[in-house]
């Protein structure tokens, strides 16, 4: 039974078909009463629920099937006293009496979204936002590089950095790994389940090697091509047997031989390819911003000096806001009700709406809840899923507004980009600018002349000499 407010008598009954029907979940619109009522007491509600013995994953104020709903998600099954003890206790803390809303219980979703094969863009010399990345030698973890930055510092003019999440660049080992997987080569920095992550200190020379695509995706791509090659050979053998009886040569023989050679060469090139994107230069660890209460979870990858990186977002054929591709060179603030997009490793290009409410979530499964900005997709497509962490979130003005740090399968959580960049600047002592951000450059005199950095398109390119 769903807990109802005191004004439920004139509302339609929510029937049991909801157990079998995937509910339509939307973001709360700006200035919604539930958002305003929950915001000041959100963490108090978390503590109250924990005191009542329910271990929860997140609290999401949303619109579910057209009704304002406070969605309580847990890894446990629904307690017998939820409707009669826990829900009334929550309702007593929310100071609003003139509107009705639901309080729903949900078990954490364990279903996985099928991940398409990585794009061949991952194998091109240039690097773009949304590429699959992972730690070299680690087959059980993958994430997304959101985009690329530089530092406004003459000493770092030859360096470009990819941005992702700390938990992508320093993943924890999942429980239940086989003995064979436990023997896989892994970095000394990678921790087992239950151990907290420390910050990876600034290091331009060393650090864990990051590859693109992630090892899991790379192996899947090669396996797919091997299956495709085996199928081609099977078809070729069948056609040749058919024409052998007539003592003729198959007319398709030349084209099929050519296709087979191309597939073999493609597999050979992929198997010997160095997939290195760069090395981990610094990470934040798992922390909470003391001012805003949002999670701090970022990491930087020092790209190789000969790598080319662009903050160009390429859209599907139907485009986005009238564009097929777009440079992203500006940053902004997330705004409630704004339509946004991201390009990630698992779900590729998706769109969603920024929720007006703050959402409470235990991202690190360590019992510490943070206040997160949320983005909600539509009924057919979640905004993100596992493997999309690190993706940059962009609004319709093509401003970078946030970075994805997690998802519960329905709601995606992001940290405002100004908070992320501010923390990077505090940790490094250097100003951050987006790669390609021409016009926002530093200048200094050199041998009587001016030379400056303007976010050059290719990493490692020497500055232009001025007069």
C-alpha positions in Angstrom: 0.0 0.0 0.0 1.2 3.5 -0.9 1.3 6.1 1.9 -1.1 8.9 1.2 -1.5 12.4 2.6 -4.6 13.5 4.5 -6.0 14.9 1.2 -6.1 11.5 -0.5 -9.9 11.1 -0.5 -10.5 13.0 -3.7 -7.5 11.5 -5.5 -7.6 8.4 -7.7 -6.3 5.2 -6.1 -2.9 3.9 -7.2 -3.5 0.3 -8.2 -1.4 -2.8 -8.0 -0.6 -2.7 -11.7 2.3 -0.4 -10.8 4.2 -3.4 -9.7 4.3 -4.7 -13.2 4.3 -1.4 -15.0 7.4 0.8 -15.2 6.4 4.1 -13.7 6.8 7.4 -15.6 9.3 9.5 -13.6 9.9 13.1 -14.4 11.8 15.9 -12.7 10.0 18.3 -10.4 9.4 21.7 -12.2 11.0 24.9 -10.9 9.6 26.2 -7.6 7.5 23.1 -6.9 6.0 22.9 -3.4 7.6 19.5 -2.7 11.0 20.7 -3.7 10.8 23.8 -1.5 9.4 21.8 1.4 11.9 18.9 1.3 15.1 21.0 0.6 15.6 22.3 4.2 14.9 19.0 5.9 16.4 16.5 3.4 19.3 15.3 5.5 17.1 15.3 8.7 14.8 12.9 6.9 17.8 10.7 6.1 18.8 10.6 9.7 15.3 9.9 10.9 14.9 7.0 8.4 18.2 5.5 9.6 17.1 5.9 13.2 14.0 3.9 12.3 16.2 1.0 11.1 15.8 1.3 7.3 19.1 1.4 5.3 18.4 3.5 2.3 20.4 4.4 -0.9 18.8 7.6 -1.9 15.8 10.0 -1.5 14.4 11.4 -4.7 11.6 14.1 -4.9 10.1 13.4 -8.3 6.9 13.4 -10.4 5.8 9.8 -10.6 2.9 8.9 -12.9 1.8 12.5 -12.7 1.9 12.9 -8.9 4.5 14.6 -6.7 6.3 11.7 -5.0 9.1 11.3 -2.4 10.8 8.1 -3.6 12.7 6.2 -0.9 15.1 3.7 -2.4 16.7 0.9 -0.4 18.7 -2.3 -0.9 16.3 -4.0 1.6 12.8 -5.3 0.9 10.0 -3.0 2.0 9.6 -3.1 5.8 6.3 -4.1 7.2 6.1 -0.8 9.1 6.9 1.5 6.2 3.3 2.7 5.6 2.4 3.0 9.2 5.5 4.1 11.0 8.2 5.4 8.6 6.1 7.2 6.1 4.1 9.2 8.8 7.4 10.1 10.5 8.7 11.5 7.2 5.4 13.3 6.5 5.6 15.0 10.0 8.9 16.6 9.1 7.8 18.1 5.8 6.1 21.4 6.5 3.4 21.6 3.9 -0.3 21.1 4.5 -2.2 22.4 1.5 -1.0 19.9 -1.1 -1.1 16.2 -1.3 1.9 14.0 -2.3 2.9 10.4 -2.2 5.7 8.6 -0.3 6.8 5.6 -2.2 9.2 2.8 -1.4 11.5 1.3 -4.1 14.0 -1.5 -4.1 17.3 -0.6 -5.7 17.2 -1.6 -9.4 19.7 -4.3 -10.3 18.8 -4.5 -14.0 21.6 -3.6 -16.4 21.3 -1.6 -19.6 22.9 -3.4 -22.6 26.0 -1.5 -23.5 26.6 -1.1 -27.3 30.0 -1.8 -28.7 32.4 1.1 -28.4 32.5 3.5 -31.3 35.5 3.3 -33.6 36.0 6.9 -32.6 37.8 5.4 -29.6 40.5 4.1 -32.0 41.1 7.4 -33.9 44.2 9.5 -33.2 42.1 12.4 -31.9 40.3 12.3 -28.6 36.7 13.6 -28.0 34.3 13.8 -25.1 32.3 10.7 -24.2 35.1 8.1 -24.9 35.2 4.9 -23.0 38.2 4.8 -20.5 39.5 2.4 -17.9 42.6 1.5 -15.9 45.1 -0.6 -18.0 44.9 -4.3 -17.0 41.5 -3.9 -15.1 38.8 -5.7 -17.0 35.9 -5.1 -14.5 35.7 -1.3 -14.6 35.0 1.3 -17.2 33.9 4.9 -17.3 33.8 8.1 -19.5 36.2 10.9 -20.1 33.9 14.0 -20.0 36.1 16.4 -21.8 39.5 18.1 -21.8 41.1 21.0 -19.9 44.3 22.9 -19.6 45.9 25.0 -16.9 46.6 28.7 -17.3 50.3 28.3 -16.4 53.3 28.7 -18.7 55.0 25.7 -17.2 52.1 23.4 -18.2 51.7 24.8 -21.8 52.5 21.4 -23.3 50.1 19.5 -21.2 46.4 18.7 -21.8 44.3 16.8 -19.3 41.2 14.6 -19.6 38.6 14.9 -16.8 36.6 12.1 -15.3 35.6 10.8 -11.9 38.0 9.6 -9.1 36.1 6.3 -8.9 36.6 5.7 -12.6 40.4 6.3 -12.4 40.8 4.5 -9.1 38.0 1.9 -9.1 37.1 -0.4 -6.2 37.1 -4.2 -6.9 33.6 -5.5 -7.0 32.6 -8.4 -4.7 32.3 -11.9 -6.1 35.2 -11.8 -8.6 36.4 -15.2 -9.7 39.9 -16.4 -8.6 41.2 -15.8 -12.2 39.9 -12.2 -12.2 41.5 -11.6 -8.7 44.9 -12.4 -10.2 44.5 -9.7 -12.9 47.2 -7.1 -12.8 46.1 -4.0 -11.0 47.6 -0.9 -9.6 48.8 -0.7 -6.0 46.4 2.3 -5.6 43.2 0.2 -6.3 41.5 -0.7 -3.1 39.2 -3.6 -2.1 35.6 -3.2 -1.3 34.9 -1.3 1.9 38.2 0.6 2.0 38.1 4.4 1.5 40.1 6.0 -1.3 42.7 8.6 -0.7 43.6 11.5 -2.9 46.1 10.8 -5.7 48.7 13.5 -5.3 49.8 15.7 -8.2 52.1 13.7 -10.5 52.9 14.7 -14.0 55.5 11.9 -14.6 53.8 8.7 -13.3 50.5 7.4 -12.2 48.2 4.6 -13.4 48.0 4.1 -17.1 44.5 4.9 -18.5 43.4 3.3 -21.8 40.7 4.1 -24.3 38.6 2.2 -24.9 38.5 0.4 -21.5 39.9 -3.1 -21.5 36.5 -4.7 -21.3 35.2 -2.7 -24.2 38.4 -3.3 -26.3 38.1 -7.1 -25.8 34.4 -7.0 -26.6 35.1 -5.1 -29.9 37.8 -7.7 -31.0 35.5 -10.6 -30.1 32.7 -9.1 -32.2 35.0 -8.7 -35.2 36.3 -12.3 -34.8 32.6 -13.6 -34.8 31.9 -11.4 -37.8 35.0 -12.8 -39.6 34.0 -16.4 -38.8 30.5 -15.8 -40.2 32.0 -14.3 -43.4 34.2 -17.4 -43.8 31.3 -19.7 -43.3 29.3 -17.9 -46.0 32.3 -17.9 -48.3 32.7 -21.7 -47.9 29.0 -22.3 -48.7 29.2 -20.2 -51.9 32.4 -21.9 -53.0 30.9 -25.4 -52.5 27.8 -24.4 -54.6 29.9 -23.2 -57.5 32.5 -26.1 -57.2 29.8 -28.5 -58.3 29.4 -26.5 -61.5 33.2 -26.2 -61.9 32.9 -22.4 -61.8 34.4 -19.7 -59.7 32.1 -17.8 -57.5 31.5 -14.3 -58.9 31.6 -12.9 -55.3 34.9 -14.6 -54.6 37.1 -11.5 -55.2 34.9 -9.2 -53.1 34.7 -11.7 -50.2 38.5 -12.3 -50.2 39.0 -8.5 -50.1 36.5 -8.2 -47.2 38.2 -11.1 -45.3 41.6 -9.4 -45.7 40.3 -6.1 -44.5 38.7 -7.7 -41.4 41.9 -9.7 -40.6 43.9 -6.5 -40.9 41.5 -4.6 -38.7 41.7 -7.2 -36.0 45.5 -7.4 -36.3 45.8 -3.6 -36.0 43.4 -3.5 -33.0 45.2 -6.3 -31.2 48.6 -4.6 -31.4 47.3 -1.1 -30.9 48.6 0.9 -27.9 45.3 2.1 -26.4 47.0 4.5 -23.9 45.2 7.8 -23.3 47.5 9.0 -20.6 48.3 8.6 -17.0 46.5 9.6 -13.8 47.8 13.1 -12.8 45.6 13.8 -9.7 42.3 12.8 -8.2 40.1 14.2 -5.4 39.4 11.1 -3.5 35.8 10.7 -2.1 34.9 13.9 -0.3 31.9 16.2 0.4 32.0 19.9 -0.3 31.6 21.6 3.1 29.7 24.6 1.7 27.1 23.0 -0.7 27.1 19.4 0.6 27.6 17.9 -2.9 30.0 15.1 -3.5 33.6 15.8 -4.7 34.7 13.0 -7.1 37.0 14.1 -9.9 40.2 12.9 -11.5 42.6 14.2 -14.2 44.4 12.2 -16.9 47.6 13.7 -18.3 47.4 13.0 -22.0 50.4 12.0 -24.0 52.2 15.0 -25.5 51.5 14.0 -29.1 47.8 13.4 -28.5 45.1 15.6 -30.1 42.1 16.5 -28.0 39.0 18.5 -28.8 35.9 19.5 -26.8 33.7 18.8 -29.8 30.4 17.0 -29.1 29.1 15.1 -32.1 25.3 14.5 -32.1 23.1 11.8 -33.7 21.7 12.4 -37.2 18.7 14.3 -35.8 21.0 16.8 -34.1 20.6 18.8 -30.9 19.3 22.4 -30.8 19.8 22.5 -34.6 23.4 21.4 -34.5 25.2 18.2 -35.6 28.4 19.0 -33.7 29.4 21.8 -31.4 32.5 23.1 -29.5 31.8 23.5 -25.8 34.0 26.3 -24.5 31.9 28.0 -21.8 30.8 27.0 -18.3 27.5 27.9 -16.6 25.3 27.0 -13.6 22.7 24.2 -13.7 19.2 25.7 -13.8 16.1 23.9 -12.7 13.9 22.8 -15.6 16.7 23.2 -18.2 16.9 20.5 -20.9 20.5 19.1 -21.0 22.4 16.4 -22.7 25.4 14.2 -22.2 27.5 11.8 -24.3 28.7 8.8 -22.3 30.4 5.4 -22.7 27.3 3.3 -22.0 24.2 5.2 -23.1 25.9 7.5 -25.7 23.8 10.6 -26.4 20.9 11.1 -24.1 18.8 14.1 -23.0 17.1 14.9 -19.7 15.7 17.7 -17.5 17.5 19.2 -14.4 15.4 18.6 -11.3 14.4 21.6 -9.1 14.9 19.5 -6.0 18.1 18.4 -4.2 18.4 14.7 -3.9 20.0 12.8 -1.1 22.2 9.8 -2.0 24.8 7.5 -0.5 27.0 7.5 -3.6 30.0 5.7 -2.0 27.9 3.1 0.0 29.6 4.3 3.2 26.6 5.7 5.1 27.5 9.3 4.2 24.7 11.1 2.3 25.3 14.1 0.0 23.0 16.7 -1.5 23.1 16.2 -5.3 21.8 17.9 -8.3 19.8 15.5 -10.4 18.9 14.9 -14.1 16.0 12.7 -15.1 15.4 11.3 -18.6 12.2 10.0 -20.0 10.3 6.7 -19.6 12.1 4.9 -22.5 15.6 6.0 -21.8 17.4 6.7 -18.6 19.7 9.7 -18.7 22.7 7.6 -17.7 23.7 4.2 -16.3 26.7 2.4 -15.0 29.8 3.3 -17.1 28.7 6.9 -17.8 30.3 8.4 -14.8 32.6 11.3 -15.7 30.3 12.5 -18.6 30.0 16.3 -18.9 26.4 17.7 -18.8 25.7 20.4 -21.3 22.7 22.8 -21.6 21.0 24.1 -24.8 23.2 27.2 -24.7 26.1 24.8 -25.0 27.5 25.6 -21.6 29.1 23.0 -19.5 27.1 22.9 -16.2 28.0 19.6 -14.5 29.7 16.2 -14.4 27.9 13.0 -13.8 29.0 11.1 -10.7 26.4 8.4 -10.3 23.0 7.0 -11.1 20.4 4.7 -9.5 19.0 3.5 -12.8 16.2 6.1 -12.8 17.8 9.4 -11.5 21.2 10.6 -12.5 23.3 12.7 -10.2 25.8 15.4 -11.2 28.1 17.8 -9.4 28.0 21.4 -10.7 31.0 22.0 -12.8 31.9 25.3 -11.1 32.2 23.3 -7.8 34.4 20.7 -9.6 36.7 23.3 -11.3 36.9 25.3 -8.1 38.1 22.3 -6.2 40.7 21.5 -8.9 42.0 25.0 -8.8 42.2 24.9 -5.0 44.1 21.6 -5.1 46.5 22.6 -7.8 46.8 26.3 -7.2 46.3 26.9 -11.0 43.5 28.3 -13.0 41.5 25.9 -15.2 40.5 26.7 -18.8 38.6 24.4 -21.2 40.7 23.0 -24.0 40.2 25.1 -27.1 39.0 28.1 -25.1 40.6 30.7 -27.3 40.5 34.2 -25.9 40.8 33.2 -22.3 44.5 32.9 -22.3 47.6 33.9 -20.3 50.2 36.2 -21.7 53.8 37.0 -20.7 56.8 38.7 -22.1 59.5 36.5 -23.6 62.7 38.0 -25.1 61.0 41.4 -25.6 58.0 39.9 -27.3 54.5 38.6 -26.3 53.6 34.9 -26.5 50.6 33.3 -25.1 48.5 30.1 -24.6 45.1 30.1 -26.2 43.9 26.5 -25.7 45.6 25.2 -28.9 43.8 22.5 -30.7 46.6 20.0 -30.5 48.2 19.0 -27.2 51.8 19.8 -27.0 51.8 22.4 -29.8 54.3 25.2 -29.1 52.8 28.7 -28.5 52.5 31.1 -31.4 55.3 33.7 -31.4 54.1 37.3 -31.3 55.8 40.3 -32.7 
